[in-house]
Amino acid sequence: MFSALVGGLLSNLKTTTSLGFVRVVTTRDYAAAALPSRALRGLYGGKEVQFGNKVSKDGGNKTRRKWKPNVVSKNLYSDVLEKKFKLKVTTYVLRCIKKHGSLDDYLVKTKEKNIQSEVGLLLKRRVEAALKAKGEMQRQLDEQIQTQQGDTAEGPSFN
């Protein structure tokens, strides 16, 4: 279900450029970034394919090559949503998640422009909505406790 939801979301928000890259258009009108389409389907943390030369030691001959980000497939658990998500993440993002303490903390504390992924932005919004709902429930519970304590603090009234 999650992949179908993300697939539908991505089909509405992406446009392909002539080089095969995908231009990300977020709903909050952040600066669009040209990223490979596979980077939109996982948490890459801004890492992308880099190009350069391999230089031989003896002759100094240059051979064009590319360096791909170290991407692994991981099952990451969201404490707030109480659900596992199978995501493609870079090892850089895994270190960031470990530094923040959990996937939820990483998503909430990281700016949207640094996530650069529609899957990541979708998860971020879902976590924020769940946290907001939990906060409102906690506030209502606290108010109920205070009113109950206020009633008992007055003591019984004997008329």
Long-range contacts (C-beta under 8 A, 24 or more apart in sequence): 2-85, 5-122, 6-41, 6-118, 6-119, 6-122, 9-118, 9-122, 10-40, 10-41, 10-118, 13-118, 14-40, 14-118, 24-116, 24-118, 26-112, 26-118, 26-121, 28-112, 30-112, 30-113, 31-113, 33-116, 35-116, 38-88, 39-116, 39-117, 40-117, 40-118, 40-119, 41-88, 41-117, 41-118, 41-119, 42-71, 42-87, 42-88, 42-89, 42-117, 42-119, 42-120, 43-87, 43-88, 43-89, 43-90, 43-93, 43-115, 43-117, 43-119, 43-120, 44-69, 44-71, 44-88, 44-89, 44-90, 44-93, 44-116, 44-117, 45-89, 45-90, 45-92, 45-93, 45-96, 45-114, 45-115, 45-116, 46-114, 46-116, 47-90, 47-92, 76-103, 77-103, 78-102, 78-103, 78-104, 78-123, 78-127, 79-103, 79-104, 80-104, 80-127, 80-130, 80-131, 80-134, 81-126, 81-127, 81-130, 85-123, 87-119, 104-131
